[in-house]
Amino acid sequence: MSKVLALLNLALLIAFPVAWAAPILRAGVLPFFGMSEISVLSGIRSLLESDPWLALLVALLALVAPYVKILTLAGIQFGYLTARALPLVKFAGRLAMADIFLIALYIVVVKGAGLARVETAWGLWLFTACVGLSLITSWLTPVRR
């Protein structure tokens, strides 16, 4: 069982970049205009031009935090790290969940304002599944003290 968890955890090293490039939402100004697909990576790229600090925060939450969690958990799973590394796994996991919250908040605000049309896309579900699978693998991983 622990080998399966370790392999699932390592599979996230491939799944997360796919989720980052996948469209997380489609946005358009009015219903009769075309919808633009936005991914995590394209969102960060757009933010770099308008608000570099927010782009850095989103990159930290969406790109860095999940990889820190995956690699730290892999270190624990393969015996390179001890249980003392668990607080880092928990902290990185919380940061990764914060990004999903920010995306959901953006969708609610834009829909509530009524100025644009926003639809979720398959990449949001993939990104959420990656974060969820990461969370499950960390919960189920037995810890050697």
N, C-alpha and C positions, 0 to 999 in steps of 0.2 A: 504493500500500500504506500509506503513512504517513497519508493522509487517512482511510482505513478505520480505522486504529488510533485516530486522533484522534476519529472519530465514535463508535467503541466506547467509548472512554474517557469521552466526554461523555454517552453513554447511561447510564453508571453513576450520573450525577447523579439520574436518575429511578429506576433499578433499586434502588439502595441504600435509599431511603425505603420502597419497596414491601417489600423484605426486612425492614426494621426493624419494620414493622407486621404482617407475616405470622407465623403461629404457627410457632415454632421447635421446640417440644416440647409434648407433652401429659403432664400429671402428675396422678396420683390417689393417694389414701392407700392404698386397698386395691382389689383387682381388681373388686369389685362396686359401688364408688362411681363416680360420674361423673368424667370426666377434664377438667381445666381446661387450656385452651390458653394458652400463655405465648409472648409475642413479646418481641423486644428492648426495645421501648418499654414494654410492660406490666411487664417485669422491672425496668427502671430505675425506673419509677414505684413499684413495690413496695419496691425497695431504698431509695428516698428516705425512706420511713417508718421503716425499721428500721436502715439503715446508710448514711447520706448519703455518706460517703467512698467506700465501695465503689460506690455508684450513680454518683458522679462519675468513678471510674476506668473503670467499664464504659461510661459515656457517652463518655469520651475515646477508649477503644479502639474502640467500635462505631460512633460517630457522627462524631466529629471527625477521627480519623486517616484514615478512608477519603476524606473530602472534601478534607482537606489534600493527600493523595496525588493525587487526581484533578485538583484545580485546579493543583497544582504541575506535574504531568505535562502538563496542557493548556498551561500557560505555556511549557513546553519545546517541545511539539509545534507550537505556533503561532508560535514564535520570540520570545516576550516574555521568556523566561528563558534563560539559558545553561546549559551543562553543570554549572556550579557549583552548581546547584540539585538535582542528582541525589542527594546525600546525604540531603536532606530527603525525597525520593521513597522512597528505600530505608528510611529510619527509619519513616516513616508506614506503609509497607507492612508492616513487621515488627509494628508496634503493632496494625494491623488483623487480622493473623493471630493475635495473642495472644488476641483475643476469641473466635475459634473454638475455640482450645485451652481457654479457660475454660469455654465451654459444654460441650465434650466431657468435660472433667474433672467438671463438675457431674453430667452424665448417668451417668458411670461410678460416682461416689461414691454417688449415690442408688440406682442399681440394685444396687450391691454391698452396701449396708446392708440391702436387702430390706424397707425400711419403706414404700416407695412404688413405684408403677408409673410408669415414664417411657417414653414413646415419642417418637421424633423425628418431626417434621412437615415438610411441604414447605418451610416458610420457612427451615429450617436449610440445606436444599440450595440454595435460592435465595441465601441470604446467603453460603454457601461459594462458589457459582458467581460471585457478584459479586466477592468477594475474589480468586478465581482468575483471573477475566477482567482484573481490575485488575493483577494480577501479570504476566500474559502481555502485556498492552499495554505495560507499562513495560519488560519484557525486549526486546520487538520494536521499540520506538521507536528509530529512529536518532538519535544524539546529534550535534548540530553543536557543534563546539568553537570 
